[in-house]
Amino acid sequence: MNTMDREQTPDYLEHYALNSAPFSSQPDERFFYAGAALMQRLDLLTHLTQFGEALVVVTGPEGSGKTTLLNHFTDYANDAWLLCRGSAADLDRLPALLAECLGCEESDDPQAMLAAWRDAGDDSQLLVLLVDEAGRLTPEQLETLSLLLGDPAASQVRVILFGDQKLEDTVDRARSAQMLHQNVQSLEVPRLSEEETAAYLMYRLAVAGYSGESPFTPTEVRAICKAGDGRPAAINRLADQALREHVARQRGHRAGTGGRRRAGAGPWAAGIAVVTLVAMLVWQMFGAGPEEAAAPQGTTGTRELPLPLPEPTPAEAPASPQPAQPLPFEMEPETEPPREEMPTAQATAPTPTLTTPEDTGTEPAAPASPPAAPAGTGPAPAPPPPVAETPPPAAVPETPPAPPAVTPAPPAPAATVAETAPATAPPAATAPHGKDWLQARPADHFTLQLLGSRSEQSVRDYIRRHRLDPRDLAIYKGQFKGGDWYVLLYGDFADKQAALEARDGLPAKVRAAKPWPRSFGAVQKDLGQS
């Protein structure tokens, strides 16, 4: 109990005027940080559940936020979904778990239970089976889930597994043994970048009642992010430790200075008496001399008291990770491009490439002409020196005519630059296909679904950012949870295998989002419902 009390009420709460522990290891939904990368994962997970047909696997090490993501996924779920949540241990009693979730009698045949539920229910309702701590599953249990999904009665069933690296290893073994009969869609819980770590720390402090500037220096934030590998649990532990050290260091400094003053009081009083006697004698001999003799003693005593040297040293200690810091920065943009939360950053990225041709066609043209004039006069004086001493007068008249002759020349290249810029613009203006094109596709053909978002602009920014050819793309608007849902599709392929092979030709960052094949028949059905 005492240990728990110390953890829940750290000594820095009073110092920073906090009403609760901001970095406790105990889960608290108040401190959920909806970062851009995490919300993108949440949207993708929601989209795969609604429209996917694969076994979804969400992985991350301990303390990465898997259970937190699972909790918010359940809160974020569509009202038409029937959620059935359990753990790896519950799969040993799968019929009992299904009976509890479906509200029916338990049977030894899970497929029969699902068929009865489907016949008695609404065709639009989905049963979503959520399994936490799935790293404990065996390949045989994965095969059971795969067979369950493969049954026609389970067309409205989705299975999502949350686990650590052990889950990935088990999935690989089951796939190698051909025990899985569906595609497996793998997602990783994203790490926090350095910028997100700084925002995450301040968010938790604000929830705990803090107001003011960040108590963490940029160097400390960088060190915390790197040492914690961008994982929330490790970041919480390191941030808690850092705040404890801040307070302990400040208290130690105050106690140290106060102790020195008290300890030096006795010798100081004796010194004053001695100095007074000496001052009286010296004053009689030299007048103002005694004050100068007493001053050094006073100053030496006061200089030893402050000594605030221990404080800079802790600040220099975290500086050592700086040279190795570029690694965390590149890992977080790896994070999978935040598609929904950072439209402005994405939109500004292509902007320089569009504006530079205009700038180079106007501004550089003006500076280009003045340098051209000296360049033209430079070669002219070079030949005269070897001729004789008479060319100097001839070289002088040649320099004035040179500028007017050179300055009219540059406008022509400037015009060509301005003409080439619009030449590249029309292809970029091509728009992706729309609803009419999608409805005209053969229903048995397949396409690759790249993205789903609540913002159409985010989808178009995604296209520009990854330089995808709009002629190969299609966008349509559907409905999800009472709001618009924009879906980005790629290509028209004769069969599912062709779509999977085409996925390998997409840009690396697009492939990292795990595009998945989808039949045009399913797309057209979705269009009919919107």
C-alpha positions, 0 to 999 in steps of 0.5 A: 500500500505504501509503495502504491501511495508513493507511486500515485502521489509523487513528491513533485505534485505539490511543486508543480500544483498538480491534482493527480499523477500525470505519469502513473503506470496505472491506466487512466482513460483521461490521459489518452493522447490522440496523436496523428499517427495513432488516430490514423491507425484507429481510422484504418482499423475501423475501415478494415473492420467495416470493409475488409475480409482479412484476419487483422493483427495489431502488434506492438511491444509491451507498453506500446498502447495496444490495450489503450488502442483496443479500448478506444476502438470499442468506444469508436465502433459503429453502433451496428457492430456487435462487439465480442471481446475476450482474451487468448484464454477465452478461445479455449471456450469459444462456443461459450464465448460466442453464446454469451456474445450472441445471446443464444444457447451454447453449441459444440458447433460454432458455425451453427451458432453463427448461422442461426445468428445471421438468419435471425439478425440484420444483414448489415450487422457485423460480429467483431471478435476482439482478442487481447493478449493474443501473443499467447495463442497457438497455431492451432487456435489461429487455425480454428479462427481461420476456419471460422472466418472461412465458413459461409455462415461467418461472412459477417464476422470479423476477427481482430487480434492484439498482441506482441511480437510473439503473435507475429511469430505464431502467425508466420508459423501458421502461415508456413504450415498453411493453417491460415485460409485468409489474408492477414492484415498486420498493423503496428502500434505507432511510436511517438516522434520527438515532437509528439513526445513533447506534445504528449508530455504537456498533454498529460501534465495539462490533464493533471492540472499543470499550467505554464511552460514545459518543465522538460528542456528540449534535450530532456525530451529528446533523451526521453523519446530516444531512451523510451523508443517512442513507447508511452509506458517507457516515456511515462516512466522516464518523465516521472523520474525526470520530474522527481530529479528536478524537485530533488535537485532544487531542494538539495540546492536550497538545503546546501546553500542554507547549510553553508550559511549556518555552518559558516556563522561561527568562523564569520563572527570571529573573523569580524572581530579580528578584522575590526581590530585590525581595521582600527589599527590600520585606519590610524596608519593609512586611513582608508586601507582597512576597508579594502583589507576587510572587503576581500574577506567578506567577498570570499565568504559570500562567493563560497555560499552560492556555488550553483554549479551542480545544476548545469551538470545534469543539463549537460548529461542528457546532451550526450545522446544528441549526436545519435539523435537523427535515428528517432527522427527518421523512425517517426516519419516512417510512422506511416505518413499521418494522413488525416491529422496533418493535411497542411503539412502534406499540402505544403510539401508539393507546393514548393515544386509548383511555385519554383518554376514561376519564381525561376521564370521571373526573379532569377531572370532579372538577376541573370542579366546583370551577371551576364554583362560582366561575364560578357565584358570579361572575355573581351578584355582578355584578348587585348593584353597580348596584342599590345599597349594600344588596346586599352583605349579600344577596350574602354569603348567595348565595355559600354556597348556590351551591357545593352547587347547582353541584357536583351538576350536573357528575356528569351530564356525567361520566356521559355522557362515560363512556357515549360512550367505550364507544360507540366501542369495539365497532367497533374490536373487530371482527376481520379475516377468517380462513381460512374467509372466504378459502377461500370467495372466488372463486378468480378474484377478487383481493385486495391484499397489504399485509404479511407478517410473522413476528409476528401482533402486528406485523400487528395493530399495523400495522392499528391504527397505520394505522386500517384497517377490519378488516372489509375485511381478512383475516389468515392464517398460512402457513409460510415457512422453517420458521416461521410467516408471517402475511399481511395482505390487503385487499379482494375485487375482481372483477379485477386492475384493480379491485384496482389502482384500490382501492390508490390509496384506501389511506392514503399510508403504506400505499401507500408499502409498495407493496401488490400484487394477488394472486388468491384462487386463489393464496392458497387454494393457500398455505392448502392447503400450510400 
